Amino acid sequence: MDIIEYIQLVFTDYTLRTITLGTAVLGAVCGMLGSFAVLRKQSLLGDAISHAALPGIAIAFLITGSKEGNTLLIGALISGLIGTFWIRGIITKTHLKSDTALGLILSLFFGFGMLLLTFIQKQPNANQAGLDKYLFGQAATLVESDVWLMVSVASICLIVLLFFWKEFKILLFDADYTKTLGFNTKTIDILITSFIVLAIVLGLQTVGVVLMSAMLLAPAAAARQWTNSLAKMVFLAAIFGAFSGVFGTAISASQNNLSTGPVIVLVAGVFVVFSFIFSPSRGLLFKQIRFIKNRRDLQLHKTLAFMHNIAETHEDISHPHAIRLLNNFQGYTKSTLQKLVDKNYVELKGNMWSLTKTGFETAANLYTKQRTEDE
């Protein structure tokens, strides 16, 4: 299936249109809220909450005997919130660090959830089949009501973000200053965390417990490489998340036996790798380019300084000198000499060179700057 066929199917095929819209909205929501988790250095929070939701799914099934999506998601939401507040309690009431609390709750809840799933699978009841889809997700089970639920949650998240933007921003970068302004930091923190839990629970059906944290963090991590502005980061993370959902669904639909959730996460990973390499401000490629440029500039300045030392031995700074004198300088290269000529710092006449007035003044300024920095 090529791209043209896929676009046509999106508008004509109900199932594909539903899955594409659902994954796009989910990616956008996860990107927006994941930005706050990344900036608050709570990257493991998404992993812990997604795993903590598993017992809720199992318990909801045991109580109701129904595999209806909303029922199971309510159980997951309650379980995820309990896990989140337990994490907060461990951090505030004990001397354990946040990473320890996150790892502890993740392991305990996930282990309990797997125990319940094993128990359910061994029951003589055919209705329990399919609960394991919440481990790795099954986007093909999305229906129109699921998409409308995601759209509703996304709209509420956007409204709350816009309404409490100032409070979220201040709390994110300076919690102590937020308290001095009279804001209830605990309430604001709970509000952010609750929406993160809600986004994770919504994504369990599509991406699954195991991969949900990547869906939350990857778009935000990619967006962070491109900007220092919180607003731009949240916007870019939403865009990266939405495109991850769309492209992942397209790739999965075009190939046989490809699970949509893992493909979406892999596409999000591609966005992260691309951002890590090609981001102008933080990308590895541009960092290397700047490093090479700075090293060349340093070599150029060192060569100019060496020539300045030679020129100072004569009253006339334009006195010509043999190029072979530069061979005594370890960093001298022909390309460096040519660059000095191009900058009008040096004049070449045959095998002789001489400093121009501009070159001499530039070298003298380098000495002055160096002495000032040393002092």
C-alpha positions in Angstrom: 0.0 0.0 0.0 1.5 3.3 -1.1 0.9 6.7 0.6 -1.9 7.7 -1.9 -3.8 4.5 -1.2 -3.4 5.0 2.5 -4.7 8.6 2.4 -7.7 7.4 0.3 -8.4 4.6 2.8 -8.3 7.0 5.7 -11.2 8.9 4.3 -13.2 5.8 3.1 -12.4 3.0 5.6 -14.1 3.4 9.0 -11.6 1.2 11.0 -8.5 2.9 9.6 -9.9 6.4 10.0 -10.9 5.6 13.6 -7.4 4.2 14.5 -5.6 7.0 12.8 -7.6 9.7 14.5 -7.3 7.9 17.8 -3.6 7.5 17.7 -3.0 11.1 16.5 -5.1 12.5 19.4 -3.4 10.2 21.9 0.0 11.2 20.6 -0.8 14.9 20.9 -2.1 14.5 24.5 0.9 12.4 25.6 3.2 14.9 24.0 1.7 17.9 25.8 1.6 16.2 29.2 4.8 14.4 28.8 6.6 17.7 28.5 5.9 18.4 32.1 7.1 15.0 33.2 10.3 15.4 31.3 11.0 18.9 32.6 10.2 17.9 36.2 12.7 15.0 35.9 9.9 12.5 36.5 10.6 10.4 33.4 10.0 7.1 35.3 6.6 8.4 36.4 4.9 7.4 33.2 6.4 3.9 33.4 5.3 3.5 37.0 1.7 4.8 36.4 1.2 2.6 33.3 2.3 -0.5 35.2 0.3 0.5 38.3 -2.8 0.6 36.1 -2.6 -3.1 35.3 -4.1 -4.4 38.7 -7.0 -2.0 38.2 -7.9 -3.6 34.9 -7.8 -7.0 36.3 -9.8 -6.1 39.4 -12.4 -4.2 37.4 -12.9 -7.4 35.3 -13.2 -9.6 38.4 -15.8 -7.3 39.9 -17.9 -6.7 36.8 -17.1 -9.7 34.7 -17.2 -7.4 31.7 -14.5 -6.6 29.2 -16.2 -3.3 28.2 -13.4 -0.8 27.6 -14.7 2.1 29.7 -15.2 -0.1 32.7 -11.7 -1.5 32.5 -10.2 2.0 32.0 -12.0 3.3 35.1 -10.4 0.5 37.1 -7.0 1.4 35.5 -7.5 5.1 36.3 -8.3 4.3 40.0 -5.4 2.0 40.3 -3.0 4.4 38.6 -4.1 7.3 40.9 -3.6 5.0 43.9 -0.1 4.2 42.7 0.6 7.8 42.1 -0.4 8.9 45.5 1.5 6.1 47.1 4.6 7.3 45.2 4.0 10.8 46.6 3.5 9.4 50.1 6.7 7.4 50.0 8.7 10.4 48.8 7.3 12.9 51.4 7.0 10.5 54.4 10.2 8.6 54.1 13.9 9.3 53.2 13.7 7.4 49.9 14.4 9.2 46.7 11.8 9.5 43.9 13.5 7.0 41.6 13.4 4.4 44.4 9.7 5.1 45.1 8.9 4.9 41.4 10.7 1.6 40.9 9.2 0.1 44.0 5.6 1.0 43.1 6.2 -0.1 39.4 7.4 -3.5 40.5 4.8 -4.2 43.1 1.8 -3.1 41.1 3.0 -4.8 37.9 3.7 -8.0 39.8 0.3 -7.9 41.4 -1.3 -7.2 38.1 0.4 -10.1 36.4 -0.7 -12.4 39.3 -4.3 -11.3 38.8 -4.1 -11.8 35.0 -2.7 -15.3 35.5 -5.5 -16.1 38.0 -8.1 -14.8 35.5 -6.7 -16.7 32.6 -7.0 -20.0 34.5 -10.7 -19.4 35.3 -13.2 -21.7 33.4 -14.7 -18.8 31.6 -14.2 -17.9 28.0 -15.0 -14.3 28.7 -11.6 -13.5 30.2 -9.8 -13.9 26.9 -8.1 -10.8 25.5 -7.2 -9.0 28.7 -3.6 -9.4 27.9 -4.0 -6.9 25.0 -3.5 -4.2 27.7 0.1 -5.4 28.1 1.2 -4.4 24.6 -1.9 -2.7 23.2 -4.2 -3.4 20.4 -5.1 -0.3 18.4 -7.4 -2.3 16.1 -9.9 -2.5 18.9 -10.5 1.3 18.9 -14.0 2.4 18.1 -15.5 5.8 17.5 -16.6 6.2 21.1 -12.9 5.7 22.2 -11.8 8.4 19.8 -14.5 10.9 21.1 -13.3 10.1 24.6 -9.7 10.9 23.7 -10.8 14.1 22.0 -12.8 15.1 25.1 -9.9 14.5 27.4 -7.5 16.3 25.0 -9.8 19.3 24.9 -10.1 19.4 28.7 -6.3 19.1 29.1 -5.8 22.0 26.6 -8.3 24.2 28.4 -6.8 23.4 31.8 -3.3 24.0 30.5 -4.3 27.4 29.1 -6.2 28.4 32.2 -3.5 27.4 34.6 -0.5 28.1 32.3 1.1 30.7 34.6 0.8 28.5 37.7 2.1 25.4 35.9 5.1 27.3 34.5 6.1 28.9 37.8 5.8 25.6 39.6 7.8 23.8 37.0 10.8 26.1 37.2 10.7 27.4 40.8 8.4 25.7 43.3 9.7 27.7 46.3 8.9 31.0 44.5 5.4 29.6 43.7 4.8 29.2 47.4 5.9 32.7 48.2 3.3 34.0 45.6 0.6 32.3 47.6 -0.2 29.5 45.2 -1.2 26.1 46.5 1.7 24.1 45.0 0.3 20.7 46.2 -3.0 21.2 44.4 -1.3 22.3 41.2 1.1 19.4 41.4 -1.8 16.9 41.9 -3.6 18.5 38.9 -0.7 18.0 36.6 -0.1 14.4 37.8 -3.8 13.5 37.5 -3.9 14.5 33.9 -0.7 12.5 33.2 -2.4 9.5 34.8 -5.5 10.1 32.7 -3.5 10.3 29.5 -1.6 7.1 30.3 -4.8 5.2 31.0 -6.3 6.4 27.7 -3.3 5.0 25.9 -3.3 1.5 27.5 -5.7 0.1 24.9 -3.6 1.5 22.0 0.0 1.2 23.1 -0.2 -1.1 26.2 1.3 -1.0 29.7 4.8 -1.9 28.7 5.3 0.8 26.0 3.1 3.6 27.3 5.9 5.4 29.1 7.8 5.7 25.7 4.7 7.3 24.2 4.6 9.8 27.0 8.3 10.7 27.0 9.6 10.3 23.4 7.7 13.3 21.8 8.7 15.5 24.8 12.3 14.4 24.7 12.4 15.2 20.9 10.8 18.6 21.4 13.2 19.6 24.1 16.1 19.5 21.7 14.6 22.2 19.5 13.7 24.9 22.0 14.1 26.5 25.4 10.6 27.9 25.5 8.0 25.9 27.4 5.1 26.9 25.1 7.1 25.9 22.0 8.2 22.6 23.6 4.6 21.7 24.5 3.4 22.5 21.0 6.2 20.6 19.3 5.8 17.6 21.6 2.1 17.5 20.6 3.0 17.7 16.9 5.6 15.0 17.3 3.2 12.8 19.2 0.4 13.2 16.7 2.7 12.5 13.7 4.1 9.4 15.5 0.5 8.1 15.8 -0.3 8.8 12.2 2.9 7.5 10.7 2.9 4.5 13.0 -0.6 3.6 12.0 0.2 4.1 8.3 3.2 1.8 8.5 1.3 -0.8 10.5 -1.6 -0.7 8.1 0.7 -1.1 5.0 2.3 -4.2 6.3 1.0 -7.5 7.5 1.5 -8.8 11.0 2.8 -5.4 12.4 1.3 -4.4 15.8 0.4 -0.7 15.7 1.5 0.2 19.3 5.1 -0.9 19.0 5.4 0.7 15.5 4.1 4.0 16.9 6.7 3.9 19.6 9.4 3.2 17.1 8.4 6.1 15.0 8.4 8.3 18.1 12.0 7.0 18.7 12.9 8.0 15.2 11.8 11.6 16.0 14.0 11.5 19.1 17.1 10.2 17.3 16.6 12.8 14.5 16.2 15.6 17.1 19.3 14.4 19.0 21.4 14.5 15.8 20.0 17.5 13.8 18.7 20.0 16.3 20.5 23.3 15.6 21.1 24.2 19.2 21.6 20.8 20.9 22.0 18.3 18.1 25.2 16.2 18.0 25.9 17.1 14.4 25.8 20.9 14.9 27.7 20.5 18.2 30.5 18.8 16.3 30.4 21.4 13.5 30.7 24.2 16.2 33.5 22.3 17.9 35.5 21.9 14.6 34.9 25.6 13.8 36.0 26.7 17.2 39.1 24.6 17.0 40.0 26.1 13.6 39.4 29.6 14.8 41.7 28.9 17.8 44.4 27.5 15.4 44.0 30.6 13.3 44.4 32.9 16.3 47.4 31.0 17.5 49.1 31.3 14.1 48.3 35.0 13.9 49.8 35.5 17.4 53.0 33.7 16.3 53.3 35.9 13.3 52.7 38.9 15.5 55.6 37.9 17.7 57.8 37.8 14.6 56.6 41.1 13.2 57.2 42.8 16.6 61.0 42.3 16.1 60.9 45.0 13.4 59.9 48.6 13.6 58.0 48.2 10.4 55.2 45.8 10.9 54.8 45.4 7.2 58.4 44.0 6.9 58.3 40.8 4.8 59.3 37.5 6.4 60.1 34.1 4.9 57.3 31.6 5.0 59.8 29.0 6.2 59.9 30.8 9.5 56.4 29.6 10.2 57.6 26.0 10.0 58.8 26.5 13.5 55.2 26.8 14.7 53.7 23.4 15.3 50.2 24.4 14.3 51.0 26.1 11.0 49.3 24.8 7.9 49.0 26.2 4.4 45.2 26.4 4.7 45.5 28.5 7.9 47.9 30.9 6.1 45.4 31.2 3.2 42.6 32.0 5.6 44.6 34.8 7.1 45.2 36.2 3.7 41.5 35.9 2.9 40.7 37.9 6.1 43.2 40.6 5.0 45.4 39.9 8.1 48.4 38.8 6.0 49.8 39.7 2.6 51.7 37.1 0.5 54.4 38.0 -2.1 56.1 34.9 -3.4 57.7 33.0 -0.5 57.4 36.1 1.8 54.6 37.2 4.1 53.9 40.3 6.0 51.2 41.4 8.5 48.7 44.0 7.4 47.7 46.8 9.7 44.4 45.1 10.3 46.2 41.8 11.1 48.6 43.4 13.5 45.8 45.2 15.4 43.7 42.1 15.6 46.7 40.1 17.0 47.4 42.9 19.5 43.7 42.8 20.6 44.0 39.1 21.1 46.9 39.7 23.5 45.0 42.4 25.4 41.9 40.1 25.7 44.1 37.2 26.9 45.8 39.3 29.5 42.4 40.6 30.8 41.0 37.1 31.1 44.2 35.9 32.9 43.9 38.8 35.4 
